[in-house]
Structure formats: C-alpha cells, structure tokens
Amino acid sequence: MRNEIKVKSNILDHLKIIKNKNLKKIYNDRKINSIYFDTIELNFFYDSEEGTTPRKKIRYRWYGDKFNKFGNIEIKEKNTFFSQKQGIKININSLDNIKEKIFSELKINLIPTLLVSYKRKYFIDNKSNRYTVDSSICYTSLNRNFNKRFSKKVDYSILEVKRSIDNLEVNDASTFGPNITRYSKYCEGIKYTYF
C-alpha cells in the first residue's frame, strides 16, 4: 500500500525540485502507454471525480513507442488514505483479448475509453520515497472498437511522490507549495476528449 502526492506544474520546475532534493535517478526514461477501461456509463470516471472511496481504475499498460502485446492489465484501487495496484501480465493476439481477460478476472463488461501516453523519469530519495516526472502527456479518446476519436496534448507535467504508508516524512507543504493537487490522468483525459 502506498500514499501518493501529485504536483501539477511544468517540467523545468519539476526538474528544479529533483535537483534541489538531490534525488538519485534509478531507471532510464521511458514512454508509458495506458488504455483505460470503464463502464458504458463511465462509472469509474464519475466515482473518481466525486472522490468516492473505495474506487478503482482498470487499464492495459505497455512501454515503448509502438504497441506491445506483452503488457499488463492493472487494477488500481483507491481508498481514503492509500492506494494499491494489482498487475496481471498478459500476452494478447488482439485488443479484444484485453476485454476478454478483464471480464475473466472481474466478471464485468468494460469498454475502452481513453489512451494516455507520456514520458516518465524515475528518481528516489535517501528515505526510499520514489519520485516520477511525467511529461509530453497526450490524451486520446477511443471508441469501443479501440479506434481513436480525438487527441489532446498538454503542456504541463506531473510530479508524483510515491511513499509507503509507513514512511510519510516528506515535507509536502514546504517542498511543493500550493501545487499539490488531486489529479488523475484518466479523469483529465476524459474531460479533455469527451466533454
């Protein structure tokens, strides 16, 4: 289980924070792609917007510039003070295989709604808190056959601090000021591309 802080700003400000905190880079940068799934009524979206807990998000995630049939179905569950994520590695022959696998795991029918792509940088501090910086974020709405409908690129970046719930020593207010936000790439993408 982990606690997350999200800070919305620009890439230069985020890199300045990384430098000032003397964080260590732990992985190479990489591109992340996620296809999100929801009910026809967008119940997961509305639960997140209203802050309902517990709530969940379901996505298929892969890495790199091209679609990869070796990815993970991720089920992210959010409670009041922490979140947890379950990953299921799959090898798919077609995009429809993702829907079939989700149904076999969760016993609910979901449709693809949104593709989110971005570049991620990875860091860690001396207390083992993990930091990521996501930039070049692009949201693309999908129809139920995975066809792209509308895309929106944004000019901000997101800094996330991911901490074990046993390690909550990051001084949030003094480090990040008023930019700490309740932020969901899925919800932002739906608002940009659906409404």
C-alpha positions, 0 to 999 in steps of 0.5 A: 500500500502506498500514499501518493502526492501529485504536483501539477506544474511544468517540467523545468520546475519539476526538474528544479525540485529533483535537483534541489532534493538531490534525488538519485535517478534509478531507471532510464526514461521511458514512454508509458502507454495506458488504455483505460477501461470503464463502464458504458456509463463511465462509472469509474470516471464519475466515482473518481471525480466525486472522490468516492472511496473505495474506487478503482481504475482498470487499464492495459499498460505497455512501454515503448513507442509502438504497441506491445502485446506483452503488457499488463492489465492493472487494477488500481484501487483507491481508498481514503488514505492509500492506494494499491495496484494489482498487475496481471501480465498478459500476452494478447493476439488482439485488443479484444483479448484485453476485454476478454481477460478483464471480464475473466478476472472481474466478471464485468463488461468494460469498454475502452475509453481513453489512451494516455501516453507520456514520458516518465523519469524515475528518481528516489530519495535517501528515505526510499520515497520514489519520485516520477516526472511525467511529461509530453502527456497526450490524451486520446479518446477511443471508441469501443472498437479501440479506434481513436476519436480525438487527441489532446496534448498538454503542456504541463507535467506531473510530479508524483511522490510515491511513499509507503504508508509507513514512511510519510516524512516528506515535507509536502507543504514546504517542498511543493507549495500550493501545487499539490493537487488531486489529479488523475490522468484518466479523469483529465483525459476524459474531460479533455476528449469527451466533454 
